[in-house]
């Protein structure tokens, strides 16, 4: 047995033993279960592998030494773990989602087992950079009113405690290495861990994104770029390998956003690193030290693609893709010498699978799956569709078909996505789409105009199209799905979350001949009310952006009434399921109550689902509850007796 294969044995067994076991039989509800392992990292030296594991009751950090068979739990908590970073060869920084301070975990091998020691971080602030190439040295950021500072020093200076079992000599203080009289939203460091750039938002009336830069640790800060048009803003991503220029995301006069070098001496864009003519770069992949950019990430025809920027990526690209054809492969961690890589493979039928790759031997071994009880063969397939809208706009949609339907046309659930100018539906595992499809109903998701990732013009095309062309886009996608003969035009329902809920209600009002039922979770029903109840509207810039999207509440009041479901209930024929979270600060629960009052006044059939303490983006548990109720509702109105059993 190879050292690598031996290293990986027992990660899932250890997760079950330390944190609880998963159900053995696939049930639709398990699609929303807590992932068994959600983060896997290799240490800078390559000696250690650590994982964040979870169950419904607990979270924890597991460790295994390369070549050993035993996986040891380093830490267990009831608080959700947000992130795990190496800050040294044998030291971890553990950050929780909320309510609990971060931790430092140091561990070592005594010849028989792993010994660990914990320190609670008591200093206020956030970790910028763990500097894994400098043992237990960190960059730490703090804010004091409108001033932002970066401090550098030993990780132990973040705590007023001391290691209990450490034999190392501790000491040292954090020293200020950078400051700006602004609220900094992002700091950029070079290959040596020196803070070189910062991103701020300046101006209350007309806010702009400003990039600040300095030539070195003792250089003066200068404002090199200001982007007043946030749609076309230049965003810093990192430094070039020689630390001479910035790497930025920008449009550079083009419709789609790409990656370019920026000369800090004059703020001008230089060499094009990567640009795709049809879609935006949606993200970047970082090296093990989280500073150097390895790849640009974009999505084409339902597939996530990676354009590697250096020899490291090109060298291993064939190795990554040979076992994950058609799925996205990303490097989540690497040893300092890049011999050992941790990979995450994801796809429509793959919630996520971790692998380890040994560059020297070429061996790739599966380390574990996020949802090990969900087998890909049990999931529904999904395909990308090219749609032409009524005005000729090119759209992308995804159709997920239920298994075991044969040649019979399936009933259809149309799911408008949340947000208007927002992230698009990605070609990845979607628990709601899978749950509905496994219940015997096809699912159609549409990246309508306004979705991110397709360029600035497509993004801007969603402005002012509430209840109009956005819903026309959805209709065009439904038309295409019907033409394909795989869905039943007589059995279609529609539903979504947030804007998707609004769109579902408006679509059912606009097309009473098409939709047999509608579902709305946290959907706005009274657009004028949005300007009064949404807490974000207290900011003038947000209010102006909302007016551009929906319409001005004073100038366009009549139009807002016309496209508000609460004022159009008389036109509604389909029964509706109204669901809402009681802690939604964006779409006030009053939207649901007003809509219910109008439904009752007009004698319209409805069902009601209240999700206590749910926010606008519901938790996993709230989504599971909503999904159960939504499928029951769909079964009732899409002739449940004709649907295949689970």
N, C-alpha and C positions, 0 to 999 in steps of 0.2 A: 504494500500500500504506500502510495507516495505521501510525502510530507504535506502537500497541499490537500490531498483528499482526506488525510487523517485530520487535518485542521478543521475541516468543515463538518465532520460527523457530529451530530448531536446538537446543532444549533437550535433546531426546532424542538427537539426533545427537551433541551434545557429550557426553552421558552415555556413549554407546557409545564415542566416541573417547577419552575421558579414562579410562574405568573398565572397558571391556570391552563386548562386544556381546551382545545377547540372541538366543535361538533364534528363527528365523523361523517355524517350524511349531509349532502348538499340540500339546503332548503333556501328558498328565495330570501328569507330574512337574514341568512348568513352573509348575503352580499353586503350588508351594512354593518357587519360585525367589526370589532376592533382588529386591525392587522396584527398578526403574530409577531412579525419583525418588520420594522419600517425604516430602519437606517442601518447601514453596514459600512464599517470603515476599517482600513488598514493603517497601522501606525507608521510614522515617518521612517522608522528603521525596517519595517516589514516584519517585525517579530510578533506583533500582536494584531488580532482581529477583534473588534468590538461591535456590538449590535445593540440597538434600542429595540426592546421587545415589549409587547403589551398584551393585555387581556381586557375583559370588561371590568375587572376589579382593580388592576394594578398595572404599573409601568416599571420598567427596570432597564439596567445596563448590564449586558453580558460580555464576558471576555474569554478569549481562548488564545493560547500560545501556539505559534506555528509548530506543527509536529506533534502536539499533544492531543489526546482524545477527550479531555475533560473540559467542559464549558462551565465557567464559574460566574454566578451572579455577583456583580460588584455593588449594585445599588438597587433598591426597591422603593417605590413611592406610589401613593394614590393620585399624585398630581401628574398631569400630562406633561411629557417631556417634549420640548419644542425643538431642541437642537443639541447636537453633540459635536465638539470640536477637539482636535488634538492641540495642546499647547506645549507639547514637549514629547520626548521619546516614550515616556511612560505616564503622562499626565493628561487628564481630560477635563474639559470645561462643559458642564451640563446645565442647560438653560431650560426652565419650566415655562409653560404657557402663561400662567398667572398664579398669584397667591403664594408663591414659594420662591425663596431666593435661589440664585444659581449655586452650583457646587463645584468644587475642585476635587477630582478623584486621582490619587496617585497610587499606583500598584506595581508590584514587582514579583519575581519568581524566586522562591527560596530553595529551589531544588526539588520540592515535593508538591507545592501548591502555590496559588496566587495569594499574596497579602495585599490588602488595600487600606487606604487611609482617606478620610473625607474632611474637607474644610468647607464651611458655609461662607459664601461671598457676602460680606456685610457692607461693602462700599456701594453707594448708589452710582448708577451709570450703566453703560452697555459695552460689551466686548466688540471691538472693531476687527481686530486681527489677533489670532492666537500665535502667530510667528512660530510655526512648528519647527522651523529650522534653527531656532534659538531656544534652547531648552527652558521652559517655564518663564519665558519673557512674553509680555502681552502689550497690546495697544488698547487703551481704555478711553472711552469718550464720556464726558460729563457736560451738562448744560447748567449755566447759571444765568437765569433770566434770558436775555437775548444773546449771551456770549456762549460760544461752544469751545471746548478744550479737548485736546488729545493728550493722554498721559502714557508714559512708557515706563516699564519696570518689571520686577519679579511678580509672578502671579500671586504669591503668598501675601503681597501687600494689599490685595483686594479683601483680605479678611483680617479681623482682629483676633483670630484664633491661631493656633499653631498645630502643625502635624503631630499626631499623637505618637506614631511609631517611627517617624523618620530619623535617620541618623545623619542626614545632610545638614550642613550649617546653613541656616536661613538668615535672611536679612535684606536690607535695601528698601528704598522707598520709590514711589511712583514720581517721575519727573515730567513736567509739562514739556511737550515737544511741538505743539502746534496750538494756535488759538485764532478765532475769528469773532468779530463782534456781530455775529449773525447766528440764526438758528440753522445749523448745518444738518442737512438731511442725508448726506452721503460723503464719506471721506474716501479718498483713493490713495493707496500706498504703492511704492515702487517695489522692485525685486528685492531690495535690501530692507524693506519694512519702514522706509521713510515716508511720512505723509507729504504728498506732493500736490494734491488737488482736493477741492471740496465743491459740493453742489448746494446752493441755497435758493430759497424762494424769497424774492424781495418785492415790496410794493403791495399795499393793501387794495388800492383802487384798481390798478392795472398790474397784477402780479406777473413777474417774469422769472424764468429759471436762469441763474447766474453760475458760471463755472469760475472758480478762483484757482490760481495756480502759483506755485513757487518753484524755484530752480533746485532747491536743496533744503536741508534741515535748518540752515541759517538764512535762507532767502526771504525777501519781502513778498507778501501776498499781492497779487494783481488780479484784477477782474478781466478775464480774457474773452469771455463770450457771455452775452445776454440774449436769451430767447424770449421775446414778448409773445410770439404766437406759440402757445403750448402744443398745438397740433403738430408743429414742425420743429419742436424743441430739439436741441443738441444735448445728448445725455452722455455723461462720462461713464466708461465701463472699466478702464484700467490703463496701464502703461505699456508701451512697447517693450520688448525684451531688453533693449539697450537703455531704457529709462529716459529716453530723450523726447518722446512725444506721447501724447494721450491717444488712447483708443476710445472712440465715441460711436454712438448710434446716431445717425442723422439721415435726412432725406437728400441733402446735397442737390437740391433743385429737381429731384425726381419724385415720383408719386409714392414709391415704396421706400421703407426705411432700411438702410444697410449699415455696414460697419466701415469706418474710415479712420485714418490717422489724422490727428489735429496738431498743428504746429503751435506750441504755446507762446512763441515769440510774437506772433501776429494774430492768433486766433483763427487762422484760415484752415479749411479742410485740405488734406493732402492726399496721400495714396489711398485708393480704394482697397480695403481688405476683403470685403465680400459684399455683394449686392445681388438680389434676385429681382428680375424685372416684374414679377407678378405678385409676390407676397412680401410682407415685412419680415425682417429678422425679429423673432418674438422673444429670444433669450440668448444667453451665452453660457458656455460650459467652462468652468474654472479648473485650474490645476490643483494639486493637492494642498498647496499653500493658500489657495483662494485669492490669489492676486493675478497670476498670468492666465490669459484667456486661451483655452484650447480650441474651442469650436464655436461657430455661429449656429443657432438653432432656428429652423423655419419649418413650415408645414405646407405640403403640396399634395393635393388629391387624397386627403385623408391619411397621409403618412407624415410622421415627424422625421425631418432630415437634419443631418449634422454636416456642416462644412468645417473640416479641421484646418486650423490655421498654421500648423507647424508640422515638422517631421514626425513628432511624437504621434499625432493622430493618424497621419497618413500611413505610418508604419504598421499600426494595429487595426486599421479600419476593416480590412478583410477578415481578421480574426474575430472582430466584434460581430460582424453581420453574418458570418457563416452559419451560426446556430440560431439566428433570430430574424429570419427572412420576413420582411413586411412589418416588423415591429421596431419601435424606437429603442436604441441602445445608448446609454450614457455612462460616462465614467464618473462614479460618485466619490472615489477616493483612490489614492495611489501612494505607494511608498516613495521615499525621497529619490531613490534611484530609478523609479518607474518600473522596477521588475514586477512587483505585485500590484494588480489593479482590481478594484471592486467595481463591478458593473451592475446597472439596473436595466432590465429589459421590460418594456411595457407595451401593451397593445389593447385592442378592443376586447379580446378574449383572454387577456392576461393582466390581472390587476397589478402585477409586479413580481418579477423574479430576480433575485440577486445571484450573481456569479462572481467567482474569483478567477483571475487569469494570471498565469505565470509566464512572463515574457520569455524567460530563458528556456523553458521546456515546451512552451506552446500549449500547455494543459489548461483547459477551461472546465471548471467544476461548478455545478449548481449548489449554492449555499443555502437557499431557502426562499420561500414565497411569502408575500404579504398576507395572502389568504390561502393557506395550504389546503383548506377544506373545499376550495372552489377549483374544480378541474376545468381547464380550458375547453375540453371536449363537451362539457355539459352546458356551455354558454352559447348564446345566440351570435350569429355572424352579423356584421355591419358592413355596408358598402357606401362609398362616396358617390354622390350624384351631382352632375353638372346641370344647373337649372338656369333658364333664361327668363328673367322677369318680364312683366308686361311692357316695360319701357326699354327692353333690351339689355338691362343690367345682368351681368354674369354672376351667378350665385353658386354656393356650395351647400349641399345638404347631405344628411346621413340617414340611411334607412336600415334599421335593425329588424330582422325578420325572425319570428318565433320558430323554433325547431319543430319538427314532426307535423308540419302543415301539409306537406306533399304539394300537390298542384292546386290546392284550395286557396282562394284569395283570403287573406287574413284581415280581421278587423284592424283598424288603425288608430293609434293615439298620437296626435300631433303635439309636439312639445316645443313651443317658442322659448327661447332661452332668456334668462334674466339679464337685465341691463340693456341699454340701447347702444351707447358708445361704450362697449365693454368687451371683455375677453370672449373669444368665440368658442364654439363647441370644438373640443379637441378630439383627435382620433385615438382616444384612449378608453380604457374601461370605465363604464358609466353604470353605477349600481341601479339607478332608477330605470334606465333603458333596459338593462338586463332583467330586472325583476318583472317589469311589464311584459317583456318579450317571452320570458319563461312562463308567464301566465297565459300565453296564447295570443297576445296582441302585438302587432307590429308597431314600431316606434319611428317617427319621422322628426328629425331635428334639423333646423334650418339656420345657417349663418346668413341672416338677412343683412341688408344694407345697414351700416353703422357698426358692424362687427370689426374688431381689431384684427390685424394681420394681413389685410388685403390692400393696403395702401391708404394714403390720406384722402383721396377722392371718394373711395368707397366708405371710409369712416364718416366723412362729412355728409355723404348722401343720406345718412339717417337723421340728420337734424330736421326738425319740424315735420317728421313723418309719423308721429304717433297716430295710430288708428287709420293710417292711409297707406302709403307705399310699403311700409314695413309689413303690414298685413297682406298687401298685394303679393309681396315676395313669398310669404308663407302659402298663400293660395296657389301660386305658380308651382311651388314644390309639391303640394298635394296633387295638383293636376298631373304632374309628371309621374308621381308614384301610382296614380290610378291608371294612367296610360300603360304602364308596365304590366298591368294585369295581376299583380301580386297582392294588392289590397282591395278590399271590398268597398266600393264607393257608398254603399248604403249603411255602412257601420263605421262611422268616424267620430271620434271624440277629440277634444283639444284641452290642454292644460299646461300650466307652468308656474314658475316661482317669480315673485317680484314683477319686473316688467313682463315676464312670460305669463304671469297670472292675469295682468291687465290685457295683454294681447289675446289671451284665450277668451276672455269675456267679450272683448270688442269683436273678435272674429265670429263668435257665436251670434252676436247681435247683427253683424254685417251679413253673415251667411247662414240664416236659420235653416235653409234647405240642405246645408252640408253637414252640420255638426249635431250629433244626437245628444251630446252632453258636454259640459265644460267644467274645468277644475281650476281654481285660483288659490295659490298659497302666497300670502303677503302681497297680493296684487293691488295697486292703486285703483280705486273706483271713482274718485272725485278729484280730477286734476287741479282745480282751483285750490282745493284743500291742501295739496302738496306744498304750496307756497306758504302755508300757515303752520303746518304740523311737522314737516321734515326739519330736524334740528340742524341739518347742514345749510338750510336756507338763511341762517343767521349771517353767513358770510356773503358779502356782496358778489364776489366772483362766482360763487356757486349758484346764487340766484340768477345771475346773468346767463350762466351756462344752461341752467334749467329752462329759462325763458327761450333760449335759442333752440333747445330740444323740443319743448312742448308747445310754447307760445307764451306771450306776455300776459300775466293775469289781469292786467288792466286793458291793454289794447286789444287783446285777442280773447276776451272773456267768453263771448258767444261761441267761438270756435272750441274753446276748452270744454264748454258744456256739451257741445255736439259730439265730442270724442271721449266723454266721460261715461263709463258704463252705468253709473248710478242714475244718470238723467235719461238713459235710453232703455230702461228696463222693460217698458211696454213693448219693445220690438223683440224681446228675448222669448224664444220658444223652448230652448233646450233646458233641461234640469241642470242645476249647478251644484258643485261642492265648494263651499267657501271655507277655507282654512286660513288661520292666521296665528302669528306668534304674539304673545302678550307683551313681550319686551322688544318689539320692533320699533326702533327709534327713527327709522327712515320712512317707512310706510305705517303711519299711525293705525292702531287697531280700529280707530273710528271709521276708517274706510270700509272695513268689514261690517261693522254695525249699521252704518248708513245704507249699505247695499242690502243687507238683510231686511231692514225696515221697508225699503222700496219693493223688494221681492214679495214681502207679505202684503203690502198695500195693493199690489197688482195680482195677487193670488198665484204667484209663480212657484213651482216646486224647487226645493233646495235641500241640501244637507249642510250640516254645520260641524266644523272641527276646530276646537280651540287647543293650541299648543302652549301650555303654561311655560313661561320663562324662555320661550324661543325668540331669537332675534331675526333680523332680516335674512341672514344666512344661517339657516337652522343647523343645529348640531347633528351628529350622526344618529343619535337616538331619536331626535325629533323627525329626521328624514325617514327613518325606519317606520315610525308611527304613521307619518303621512303616506308613505308608499303603500303600506298595508290597506289603509282606508281608501286610497285612490284606486287600487286594483279592485277592491270590492265594489266601488262605485262604477268602474268601467264594466265589470262583469254584469252588473245589474242593468246597464243601459246598452250593452253590446250583445245582448242575448247570450247570457252565460252558458245556456245549455248547448250552444253550438261551439263553445271553446273547448279545446283539448284539455285534459286533466294535467296537473303538474307532473 
